[in-house]
Amino acid sequence: MGGVRVLVGTRKGAFILRSDEKREQWDVQGPLFGGWEIYHMKGSPVDPNRIYASQSGGWFGQVIQRSDDGGETWQPVGNEFIYDGVPGTHQWYDGTQHPWEFKRVWHLEPSLSDRDTVYAGVEDAALFRSTDGGQTWHELSGLRKHGSGPTWQPGAGGMCLHTIVIDPSNQQRMYIAISAAGAFRTDDGGETWQPINRGLRSEFLPDPDAETGHCVHNLAIHPSRPDVVFMQKHWDVMRTDNAGELWYEISGNLPSDFGFPIAVHAHEPETVYVVPIKSDSEHFPPDGRLRVYRSRTGGNEWEALTEGLPQSNCYVNVLRDAMAVDTCDPCGIYFGTSGGQVYASANSGDSWTAIVRDLPPVLSIEVQTLP
Amino acid sequence: MIRVVLPAHLRGLARISGDVLLEVPAPVTQRSVLDALEQRYPMLRGTIRDHVTKQRRAFVRFFACQEDLSHESPDAPLPDAVAAGQEPFLIIGATAGG
């Protein structure tokens, strides 16, 4: 079959965009689950026809959908997310303690080796796992019960576990990120966790170098070098070369080091992409110019990618899960905006076209490169 | 037969077109109607009331016979006209969020 499938979660439903490997002509399917927020959809690397979707809304709560035919048909599976044991409390906006309450699933990360195993990052921050294709969910509570849990507090978007990265060379190792608690790593399949925030500096914290409390926005790795992790933080683009033991800043010549997503080229481990946003309150590109920035040197030296992107009067945002890459050659890069555009580059970012322009605000993008 | 009217979001989720007709043994209450509804459509579990506590979700409302029954006890009998199938039990997504 071949080709590429782009899974788009939006504020009012899901869309699936399909193309052959040339990535010039696109078919648009959707809206699926119209009227619901689709925070994330992702396909199994083991079986690309197995796709999981997080469907939620303020009225009717959380639903998980699963497809076994590449998104043609869907069935609701389990939506019971019960915290393990006594949920406990975390810090609230006013400094008081607030009980952990499940709100929604932000991110679904299918296992790299078993199509029925999938991880869910949820708000209030916790990690769940299903080993039966999403029918039942069990919390990996070693993370939430990590000693710093009561000090975690929500960011403006809620206290969400939004990023899950599995080390392909050792699937016992995973990285996760929580707003606003920071990054954490497990080396034993999720049983125990350690914060990995040394080197991060956040001026909004009383102790800018604190062990936890950092507002990490997104993490990305290249599969060939899983100890090298790139991070887009609330402010600062960061990098670690030793699995999070120490981070250092690679913002370099970016026009702003605030942003949400970060992605790594499929074939070049030192090529990294970010979308600078003006500031923590002005969630739009600097100067009204939508620019993806690419570093071919693993950070610090960044070039603006503008061909095909609006270079005036553009004030959209790109959310943390709304950028992804395919594994075609040349590598394709995709991102979605709060204005409902999905932009694609079939040449590693040199030029861009809008696959679709008028979807609801885009919450997430994932790409499947089909065999 | 009890007649239940679902909001569009939940009709789509359960792949229902039109009203739902349920056989519900007496006494007919919110709880017994919702139990029967979730029995037939398991995908609705957790979307109307909490999985564990069975508390109504905050932005869900229950109407019948021109009355808001949302704050009634889940074990209070529903109006006779609902129990007799003459009037529907309405599950509503509250007007919220503009």
Interface residues (C-beta under 8 A of the other chain):
Chain A: F33 G34 G35 W36 G57 G58 W59 F60 G61 Q62 V63 P76 N79 E80 I82
Chain B: P7 A8 H9 L10 G12 L13 M43 R45 G46 T47 I48 H51 V52 R57 F59 V60 G93 A94 A96 G97
